[in-house]
């Protein structure tokens, strides 16, 4: 189960991945659970993005919320 901070970070990855601080502790948990991956950009920087499982997790949370 994800903590509230990890879930919020997952939402941030979906909505504004370019604004995420890659030093966030929560990212390592999301990577470990394979909910996100890091894409290497041409600039050499990394950008987080949701995996299929990460997107599925957020869809499940949204169904519960409604």
Short mmCIF file of the C-alpha atoms (twelve columns), coordinates in Angstrom:
data_MODEL
# 
_entry.id   MODEL 
# 
loop_
_atom_site.group_PDB 
_atom_site.id 
_atom_site.type_symbol 
_atom_site.label_atom_id 
_atom_site.label_alt_id 
_atom_site.label_comp_id 
_atom_site.label_asym_id 
_atom_site.label_seq_id 
_atom_site.Cartn_x 
_atom_site.Cartn_y 
_atom_site.Cartn_z 
_atom_site.pdbx_PDB_model_num 
ATOM 1  C CA . UNK A 1  0.000   0.000  0.000   1 
ATOM 2  C CA . UNK A 2  1.226   3.483  -0.812  1 
ATOM 3  C CA . UNK A 3  1.532   6.259  1.722   1 
ATOM 4  C CA . UNK A 4  -0.415  9.483  1.116   1 
ATOM 5  C CA . UNK A 5  2.852   11.178 0.052   1 
ATOM 6  C CA . UNK A 6  3.637   8.418  -2.442  1 
ATOM 7  C CA . UNK A 7  0.133   8.571  -3.878  1 
ATOM 8  C CA . UNK A 8  0.360   12.357 -4.180  1 
ATOM 9  C CA . UNK A 9  3.721   12.003 -5.930  1 
ATOM 10 C CA . UNK A 10 2.190   9.507  -8.351  1 
ATOM 11 C CA . UNK A 11 -0.510  12.082 -9.146  1 
ATOM 12 C CA . UNK A 12 2.158   14.729 -9.705  1 
ATOM 13 C CA . UNK A 13 4.035   12.445 -12.092 1 
ATOM 14 C CA . UNK A 14 0.850   12.125 -14.134 1 
ATOM 15 C CA . UNK A 15 -0.113  15.793 -14.139 1 
ATOM 16 C CA . UNK A 16 3.214   17.667 -14.193 1 
ATOM 17 C CA . UNK A 17 6.229   15.346 -14.550 1 
ATOM 18 C CA . UNK A 18 8.607   18.149 -15.537 1 
ATOM 19 C CA . UNK A 19 8.078   19.888 -12.201 1 
ATOM 20 C CA . UNK A 20 8.967   16.915 -9.963  1 
ATOM 21 C CA . UNK A 21 12.121  17.071 -7.884  1 
ATOM 22 C CA . UNK A 22 13.886  13.824 -8.783  1 
ATOM 23 C CA . UNK A 23 15.417  13.785 -5.315  1 
ATOM 24 C CA . UNK A 24 12.030  13.038 -3.721  1 
ATOM 25 C CA . UNK A 25 12.222  9.986  -1.508  1 
ATOM 26 C CA . UNK A 26 8.804   8.809  -2.725  1 
ATOM 27 C CA . UNK A 27 10.093  8.290  -6.265  1 
ATOM 28 C CA . UNK A 28 12.281  5.381  -5.198  1 
ATOM 29 C CA . UNK A 29 9.246   3.577  -3.760  1 
ATOM 30 C CA . UNK A 30 7.252   4.213  -6.932  1 
ATOM 31 C CA . UNK A 31 10.147  2.918  -9.036  1 
ATOM 32 C CA . UNK A 32 10.488  -0.147 -6.817  1 
ATOM 33 C CA . UNK A 33 6.780   -0.930 -7.241  1 
ATOM 34 C CA . UNK A 34 7.117   -0.276 -10.993 1 
ATOM 35 C CA . UNK A 35 4.453   2.411  -10.938 1 
ATOM 36 C CA . UNK A 36 6.774   4.878  -12.673 1 
ATOM 37 C CA . UNK A 37 9.862   4.754  -14.843 1 
ATOM 38 C CA . UNK A 38 12.464  7.369  -15.679 1 
ATOM 39 C CA . UNK A 39 12.990  8.431  -19.265 1 
ATOM 40 C CA . UNK A 40 16.367  9.851  -20.250 1 
ATOM 41 C CA . UNK A 41 15.894  12.978 -22.345 1 
ATOM 42 C CA . UNK A 42 18.213  14.288 -25.031 1 
ATOM 43 C CA . UNK A 43 19.472  16.883 -22.572 1 
ATOM 44 C CA . UNK A 44 20.669  14.066 -20.317 1 
ATOM 45 C CA . UNK A 45 18.052  14.850 -17.676 1 
ATOM 46 C CA . UNK A 46 15.528  12.294 -16.534 1 
ATOM 47 C CA . UNK A 47 11.760  12.651 -16.623 1 
ATOM 48 C CA . UNK A 48 9.412   10.377 -14.662 1 
ATOM 49 C CA . UNK A 49 6.376   8.873  -16.331 1 
ATOM 50 C CA . UNK A 50 3.625   6.491  -15.286 1 
ATOM 51 C CA . UNK A 51 3.789   2.851  -16.217 1 
ATOM 52 C CA . UNK A 52 0.648   0.952  -17.116 1 
ATOM 53 C CA . UNK A 53 0.445   -0.221 -13.496 1 
ATOM 54 C CA . UNK A 54 0.845   3.338  -12.214 1 
ATOM 55 C CA . UNK A 55 -1.937  4.575  -14.455 1 
ATOM 56 C CA . UNK A 56 -4.131  1.660  -13.395 1 
ATOM 57 C CA . UNK A 57 -3.487  2.516  -9.733  1 
ATOM 58 C CA . UNK A 58 -4.620  6.115  -10.243 1 
ATOM 59 C CA . UNK A 59 -7.719  4.987  -12.133 1 
ATOM 60 C CA . UNK A 60 -8.597  2.682  -9.220  1 
ATOM 61 C CA . UNK A 61 -8.165  5.499  -6.720  1 
ATOM 62 C CA . UNK A 62 -10.389 7.736  -8.811  1 
ATOM 63 C CA . UNK A 63 -13.130 5.094  -8.935  1 
ATOM 64 C CA . UNK A 64 -13.004 4.790  -5.137  1 
ATOM 65 C CA . UNK A 65 -13.117 8.564  -4.737  1 
ATOM 66 C CA . UNK A 66 -16.279 9.031  -6.835  1 
# 
